[in-house]
Amino acid sequence: MIEIKHLCKSFGDKNVLKDISTIFENGKTNLIIGQSGSGKTVLVKNLVGLLTPSSGEVLYDGRDFVSMTKKEKILLRREMGMIFQSAALFDSLTVLENVMFPLDMFSSMNYRDRVKRARTCIDRVNLTGAENKYPGEISGGMQKRVAIARAIALNPKYLFCDEPNSGLDPKTSLVIDDLLHSITQEYNITTIINTHDMNSVMGIGENIIFIHQGKKEWQGKSEDIMGSTNELLTDFIFASDLLKKMKKSEMEKMKNL
């Protein structure tokens, strides 16, 4: 579990994060949503230590990341997996070598065990047979699955995903969503996904945090969205005419119950 308490982040006179408190739950897909410039990316960077909060606490299972020593932070980062907006694979390495990379860097396994672990992760994301291909030889969706395999290679307790469906078609995006959701449950990971994808929000949003202008404006589950009376959330989620019609239809059904 990751808990943040009264988190604030400023850049000079500009307050980007404003007194945010929330909990990201174990074994669930925790989604951070909001408009561009709302502070989502800054929030995630504070969670993983790429930025230091101006004030507040970031607690990993009760351990305050902000006050840790440099050595303690390095050890904690080994419990984190990262999936970037671009798959961020090494073009000169094969699929197997890309997945092995964090094992080569941080594990004490011998070579045979590292290969075995990497192959297990590759199998888990349904890429058996692609081990010897290079990133340029596989599709964008397959590259994202390689990135997921690499992110779980070290058995992380915490998984951070920055726009994992960016650049993917809707069908492939659903595959990635289902994969992240199932891995989260299977390994009881605290997964945090920064996303604009409304299919992800409605499909796998078990714990959703909506950020608006640096403040946490709403928190709930995907099934709570349709009945929400938060106007800022409604304007964000139901931006298209089609979704607005869906919202109106759902509200009418509720009135008739």
C-alpha positions in Angstrom: 0.0 0.0 0.0 1.2 3.5 -0.8 -0.3 6.4 1.2 0.3 10.1 0.6 -0.5 12.7 3.2 -0.9 16.4 2.6 1.4 16.2 -0.5 2.4 19.6 -1.9 4.8 20.5 -4.7 5.7 23.9 -5.9 8.0 25.2 -8.6 8.9 28.7 -7.5 5.7 30.6 -7.0 3.6 28.0 -8.9 1.8 25.5 -6.7 1.3 22.3 -8.8 0.2 19.8 -6.2 -2.1 21.2 -3.4 -2.5 19.2 -0.2 -3.2 15.8 -1.8 -4.0 12.9 0.5 -5.0 9.4 -0.7 -4.3 5.7 -0.5 -3.2 3.5 -3.4 -4.4 0.0 -2.6 -2.6 -3.4 -2.8 -3.9 -5.8 -5.4 -5.8 -3.2 -7.3 -5.4 -1.0 -10.4 -5.2 2.5 -9.0 -5.8 5.1 -11.8 -4.8 8.7 -11.7 -6.9 10.8 -14.2 -7.2 14.4 -15.1 -6.7 16.9 -17.8 -3.3 17.7 -19.3 -1.5 20.0 -16.9 -3.6 18.9 -13.9 -0.5 17.6 -12.0 -0.8 13.8 -12.7 2.7 13.4 -14.0 4.2 15.6 -11.2 2.3 13.4 -8.7 3.8 10.2 -10.0 7.3 11.7 -10.2 7.0 12.6 -6.5 5.9 9.0 -5.7 8.9 7.4 -7.4 11.5 10.0 -6.2 12.1 11.8 -9.5 10.9 14.9 -7.7 11.0 15.8 -4.0 7.7 17.1 -2.4 7.7 20.6 -1.0 5.9 19.2 1.9 3.9 16.1 2.9 4.6 12.4 3.2 4.9 9.5 0.8 4.5 6.2 2.7 5.4 2.8 1.3 3.8 0.3 3.6 4.4 2.8 6.4 7.9 3.8 5.3 8.4 7.5 4.6 10.1 7.7 1.2 10.7 11.5 1.6 12.8 11.2 4.7 14.8 8.1 3.6 18.5 8.1 3.1 19.9 7.8 -0.4 20.8 4.1 0.3 17.3 3.4 1.6 15.7 5.0 -1.5 17.9 2.9 -3.8 16.8 -0.3 -2.0 13.1 0.8 -2.2 13.4 1.5 -5.9 14.3 -2.1 -6.4 10.8 -3.0 -5.3 9.3 -0.8 -8.1 8.5 -1.6 -11.6 8.1 1.1 -14.3 6.3 1.1 -17.6 6.9 4.2 -19.6 4.6 5.9 -22.2 6.9 4.7 -24.9 7.9 1.2 -24.2 11.5 2.5 -23.7 13.1 -0.7 -24.9 16.7 -1.0 -26.0 16.7 -1.3 -29.7 20.0 -3.1 -29.8 18.8 -5.8 -27.4 16.5 -8.8 -28.1 13.2 -9.2 -26.3 14.9 -11.7 -23.9 17.9 -9.4 -23.3 15.5 -6.4 -22.6 13.6 -8.4 -20.0 16.8 -9.6 -18.5 18.2 -6.1 -18.2 16.9 -5.3 -14.6 17.9 -8.8 -13.5 21.4 -8.3 -14.8 21.6 -4.9 -13.0 20.1 -5.7 -9.7 19.6 -9.4 -9.0 22.1 -11.8 -7.4 20.9 -14.7 -9.6 23.3 -16.7 -11.7 22.9 -16.4 -15.5 20.9 -19.5 -15.9 18.4 -18.4 -13.3 18.1 -14.9 -14.8 17.3 -16.4 -18.2 14.7 -18.7 -16.6 13.1 -15.8 -14.8 13.0 -13.7 -18.0 11.5 -16.5 -20.0 8.8 -16.9 -17.3 7.9 -13.2 -17.5 7.9 -13.4 -21.3 5.5 -16.4 -21.2 3.3 -14.5 -18.7 2.7 -11.7 -21.2 2.0 -14.2 -24.0 5.1 -13.6 -26.0 6.5 -17.1 -26.1 8.6 -17.5 -29.3 9.5 -13.8 -29.6 12.6 -14.0 -27.3 15.1 -13.5 -30.1 13.3 -10.7 -31.9 14.4 -7.1 -31.7 12.0 -4.3 -30.8 12.0 -3.0 -34.4 10.7 -6.4 -35.5 7.6 -6.5 -33.3 4.4 -4.5 -33.1 3.7 -1.6 -30.7 1.4 -3.7 -28.6 4.0 -6.5 -28.4 6.6 -3.9 -27.3 4.3 -2.8 -24.5 4.0 -6.4 -23.4 7.8 -6.7 -23.4 7.9 -3.6 -21.2 5.4 -5.2 -18.8 7.5 -8.4 -18.7 10.6 -6.3 -17.9 8.8 -4.3 -15.2 7.7 -7.5 -13.3 11.0 -9.3 -13.7 12.2 -8.4 -10.2 8.8 -9.3 -8.6 8.0 -5.6 -7.7 5.6 -4.7 -4.9 4.8 -1.5 -6.7 4.1 -1.0 -10.4 3.9 2.5 -12.0 2.5 2.9 -15.6 2.6 6.1 -17.5 0.0 6.1 -20.3 0.5 2.4 -21.1 -2.0 2.5 -23.9 -0.5 5.5 -25.6 -0.3 5.0 -29.4 -2.2 1.7 -29.4 -5.4 0.8 -31.2 -8.5 0.2 -29.0 -8.3 -3.6 -29.3 -4.7 -3.8 -28.3 -5.3 -1.3 -25.5 -7.9 -3.7 -24.0 -5.3 -6.5 -24.1 -2.8 -4.3 -22.2 -5.5 -3.3 -19.7 -6.5 -6.9 -19.0 -2.9 -7.9 -18.7 -2.1 -5.2 -16.2 -5.2 -6.0 -14.2 -4.6 -9.7 -14.0 -0.9 -9.3 -13.1 -1.9 -6.8 -10.4 -4.3 -9.3 -8.8 -2.1 -12.3 -9.3 1.0 -10.8 -7.6 -0.9 -8.5 -5.2 0.9 -5.5 -6.6 0.1 -1.9 -5.8 -0.4 -0.7 -9.4 -0.6 3.0 -10.2 -1.6 4.0 -13.8 -1.5 7.5 -15.1 -4.0 7.6 -18.0 -6.3 9.6 -20.3 -7.9 6.4 -21.7 -11.5 6.3 -20.7 -11.8 2.6 -21.7 -9.2 1.9 -19.0 -11.0 4.1 -16.5 -14.3 2.3 -17.0 -12.8 -1.2 -17.6 -10.2 -1.6 -14.8 -10.6 1.4 -12.6 -10.8 -0.2 -9.2 -9.5 2.9 -7.4 -9.7 6.1 -9.3 -8.2 9.5 -8.2 -9.3 12.5 -10.2 -6.9 15.4 -10.1 -8.0 18.9 -11.2 -5.6 21.9 -11.1 -3.4 20.2 -8.6 -6.1 19.1 -6.2 -7.8 15.7 -5.6 -11.3 16.5 -6.5 -12.8 13.0 -6.5 -12.0 9.4 -5.6 -14.0 6.2 -6.2 -14.5 3.1 -8.4 -15.4 3.0 -12.1 -19.0 1.9 -11.2 -19.3 5.1 -9.1 -18.7 7.4 -12.0 -22.1 7.2 -13.7 -23.8 8.4 -10.5 -21.3 11.0 -9.5 -22.6 14.5 -8.9 -19.1 16.0 -9.1 -19.4 18.5 -12.0 -15.6 18.7 -12.7 -15.4 14.9 -13.0 -18.5 14.8 -15.2 -17.1 17.4 -17.5 -13.9 15.5 -17.8 -15.2 12.0 -18.2 -18.2 12.8 -20.4 -16.5 15.3 -22.7 -17.9 13.7 -25.9 -21.5 13.9 -26.9 -21.8 10.1 -26.9 -20.6 9.7 -23.3 -22.9 12.6 -22.3 -25.8 10.7 -23.8 -24.7 7.6 -21.9 -24.6 9.5 -18.7 -28.1 11.0 -19.3 -29.5 7.6 -20.1 -28.0 6.1 -16.9 -29.4 8.8 -14.8 -32.9 8.3 -16.3 -32.7 4.6 -15.5 -31.8 5.4 -11.9 -34.8 7.7 -11.6 -37.2 5.0 -12.9 -36.0 2.4 -10.3 
